Amino acid sequence: MDKVLVAQTVANRLFATENAIDVALIEASQLLQAMLQARQDLRISAVVGDRAPAQLAQAIAALSAARSAVVETHGELAEAKLRVGIRTKLIGVFKKSAILEDSVTGSATIDRIAG
């Protein structure tokens, strides 16, 4: 199998993973905002249900750490690509419909093209 094709397959999965983590961070952040807003709208004391936002903040921190790890993976794969003799730059171009579809359906499929 062609090395560039194999590398592009891996790159597409990497791009999908990066996007999925970003979508998860956005969703979790919006959930935190909604939870805090609901507490204020209902005029509930801050001490009621305090653990839920704190636990969600921990989840957001974990997602952020995962994002950093995937970014580091991206760098390592870029170096590995050169070591195996692939000089083609594997870049991705998002199609707007794919981004919207991902956030609505939860699908990790991202339409990208090699440039």
C-alpha positions as CSV (number, residue, x, y, z in Angstrom):
1,M,0.0,0.0,0.0
2,D,1.2,3.5,-0.8
3,K,2.9,5.2,2.2
4,V,1.2,8.6,1.4
5,L,-2.3,6.9,1.4
6,V,-1.6,5.2,4.7
7,A,-0.3,8.4,6.2
8,Q,-3.3,10.3,5.0
9,T,-5.6,7.7,6.6
10,V,-3.8,8.3,9.9
11,A,-3.9,12.0,9.4
12,N,-7.7,12.0,8.8
13,R,-8.2,10.0,12.0
14,L,-5.9,12.5,13.8
15,F,-7.9,15.5,12.5
16,A,-11.2,13.8,13.5
17,T,-9.9,13.2,17.0
18,E,-8.7,16.8,17.3
19,N,-12.1,18.0,16.2
20,A,-14.0,15.6,18.5
21,I,-12.1,16.8,21.5
22,D,-12.8,20.4,20.6
23,V,-16.5,19.7,20.1
24,A,-16.5,17.9,23.5
25,L,-14.8,20.9,25.2
26,I,-17.4,23.3,23.6
27,E,-20.3,21.1,24.7
28,A,-18.9,20.7,28.3
29,S,-18.3,24.4,28.5
30,Q,-21.8,25.2,27.3
31,L,-23.2,22.6,29.9
32,L,-21.3,24.4,32.7
33,Q,-22.6,27.7,31.5
34,A,-26.2,26.3,31.4
35,M,-25.9,24.8,34.8
36,L,-24.7,28.0,36.4
37,Q,-27.3,30.1,34.6
38,A,-30.0,27.7,35.7
39,R,-28.9,28.1,39.3
40,Q,-29.1,31.8,39.0
41,D,-32.4,31.8,37.1
42,L,-34.0,29.5,39.8
43,R,-32.4,31.6,42.6
44,I,-30.9,28.5,44.2
45,S,-28.1,28.9,46.7
46,A,-24.6,28.4,45.4
47,V,-24.1,25.7,48.1
48,V,-26.9,23.5,46.6
49,G,-25.5,21.2,44.0
50,D,-22.0,22.7,44.2
51,R,-20.3,19.4,43.4
52,A,-21.8,19.1,40.0
53,P,-20.1,22.2,38.5
54,A,-16.9,21.3,40.3
55,Q,-16.9,17.8,38.8
56,L,-17.7,19.1,35.4
57,A,-14.8,21.6,35.7
58,Q,-12.6,18.5,36.4
59,A,-13.9,16.9,33.3
60,I,-13.2,20.0,31.3
61,A,-9.6,20.0,32.7
62,A,-9.3,16.4,31.6
63,L,-10.5,17.2,28.1
64,S,-8.0,20.0,28.0
65,A,-5.2,17.7,29.0
66,A,-6.4,15.2,26.3
67,R,-6.4,18.0,23.7
68,S,-2.8,18.9,24.7
69,A,-1.8,15.2,24.4
70,V,-3.3,14.9,21.0
71,V,-1.6,18.1,19.8
72,E,1.7,16.5,21.0
73,T,0.8,13.3,19.1
74,H,0.3,15.5,16.0
75,G,3.8,16.8,16.3
76,E,5.2,13.3,16.9
77,L,3.4,12.0,13.8
78,A,4.7,14.9,11.7
79,E,8.2,13.9,12.7
80,A,7.5,10.2,12.0
81,K,6.1,11.1,8.6
82,L,9.5,12.5,7.7
83,R,11.4,9.6,9.1
84,V,9.5,7.2,6.9
85,G,10.3,9.3,3.8
86,I,6.9,11.1,3.2
87,R,7.6,14.6,2.1
88,T,4.0,15.4,1.0
89,K,2.4,17.9,3.4
90,L,-0.8,16.3,4.7
91,I,-3.2,19.2,5.4
92,G,-6.9,19.3,6.0
93,V,-9.6,21.5,4.7
94,F,-12.8,21.5,6.6
95,K,-16.1,21.6,4.7
96,K,-18.6,23.7,6.7
97,S,-21.2,21.0,6.3
98,A,-18.9,18.4,7.9
99,I,-18.3,20.6,10.9
100,L,-22.1,21.2,11.4
101,E,-22.8,17.6,10.8
102,D,-20.3,16.5,13.5
103,S,-21.7,18.8,16.1
104,V,-25.2,17.7,15.4
105,T,-24.7,14.0,14.8
106,G,-21.7,13.4,16.9
107,S,-20.0,11.7,14.0
108,A,-16.2,11.8,13.9
109,T,-16.1,11.8,10.1
110,I,-14.4,14.9,8.8
111,D,-14.1,15.7,5.1
112,R,-10.5,16.7,4.5
113,I,-8.3,16.7,1.4
114,A,-4.6,16.3,1.0
115,G,-2.9,19.4,-0.3
